[in-house]
Amino acid sequence: MAESSNSLESIKKWVVDHKLRAVGCLWLSGIGGSIAYNWSRPNMKLSVKIIHARLHAQALTLAALTGAAMVEYYNQQESGAKAVKYQNQFLVHPHKE
């Protein structure tokens, strides 16, 4: 039980640290799987197979981005951090005299 929660925490930490890489990997595996599925259907034209693969990949990308946003939201809620770390970024001028 402790090992599974430890591995779950390490997966969660990796996803938080590498959000775009996780979305990209999901997209690549999704388009690869979709092409493999569509390739097994011989009565479809190649252009239709590619369009279907792209549509499946877009749906997977939207789902992955939504998942990454939810992970980020819950990570912020869990840590108690507020989104104010860049609050003074636009209030302080670097060329102040």
C-alpha positions in Angstrom: 0.0 0.0 0.0 2.8 2.4 0.9 4.7 1.5 -2.3 1.7 2.3 -4.5 1.1 5.6 -2.8 4.8 6.4 -3.1 4.8 5.6 -6.9 1.6 7.6 -7.3 3.2 10.6 -5.6 6.3 10.2 -7.9 4.1 10.1 -11.0 2.1 13.1 -9.8 5.4 15.0 -9.1 6.7 14.1 -12.6 3.4 15.3 -14.3 3.5 18.6 -12.3 7.2 19.1 -13.2 6.8 18.1 -16.9 3.2 19.1 -17.9 3.9 19.8 -21.6 6.1 16.7 -22.0 3.2 14.6 -20.5 0.7 16.2 -22.9 3.1 15.7 -25.9 3.7 12.0 -25.0 -0.1 11.5 -24.7 -0.6 13.2 -28.0 2.1 11.0 -29.7 0.8 7.8 -28.3 -2.8 8.9 -29.2 -2.0 9.7 -32.8 0.1 6.5 -33.1 -2.7 4.4 -31.7 -5.3 6.1 -33.9 -3.2 5.6 -37.0 -2.7 1.9 -36.1 -6.4 1.5 -35.6 -7.3 3.3 -38.8 -4.6 1.4 -40.7 -6.3 -1.9 -39.8 -9.5 -0.7 -41.7 -8.7 -1.4 -45.3 -11.8 0.2 -46.9 -10.8 3.7 -45.9 -8.8 6.1 -48.0 -5.5 7.3 -46.7 -6.6 10.9 -46.4 -9.6 9.8 -44.2 -7.3 7.8 -42.0 -5.0 10.7 -41.5 -8.0 13.1 -40.7 -9.4 10.6 -38.2 -6.0 10.2 -36.5 -5.7 14.0 -36.3 -9.2 14.4 -34.8 -8.5 11.7 -32.2 -5.2 13.3 -31.3 -6.9 16.7 -30.9 -9.5 15.2 -28.6 -6.7 13.5 -26.6 -4.7 16.7 -26.4 -7.7 18.6 -25.1 -8.3 15.9 -22.5 -4.6 16.0 -21.5 -4.5 19.8 -21.2 -7.6 19.7 -19.1 -6.0 17.0 -16.9 -2.8 19.0 -16.6 -4.8 22.1 -15.6 -6.7 20.1 -13.0 -3.4 18.7 -11.6 -2.0 22.2 -11.4 -5.1 23.5 -9.7 -5.2 20.7 -7.1 -1.4 21.1 -6.6 -1.9 24.8 -5.8 -4.8 24.0 -3.5 -2.8 21.3 -1.7 0.2 23.5 -1.2 -1.9 26.5 -0.1 0.1 28.7 -2.5 -1.6 31.7 -3.9 -1.2 33.1 -7.4 0.4 36.2 -6.1 4.1 35.4 -6.7 4.0 37.7 -9.8 1.8 40.3 -8.2 4.5 43.0 -8.1 5.9 42.2 -11.5 4.0 44.9 -13.2 4.0 47.4 -10.4 7.7 47.8 -10.0 9.6 49.4 -12.8 13.2 48.1 -13.4 14.3 51.5 -14.7 13.2 53.4 -11.6 15.3 56.5 -10.9 
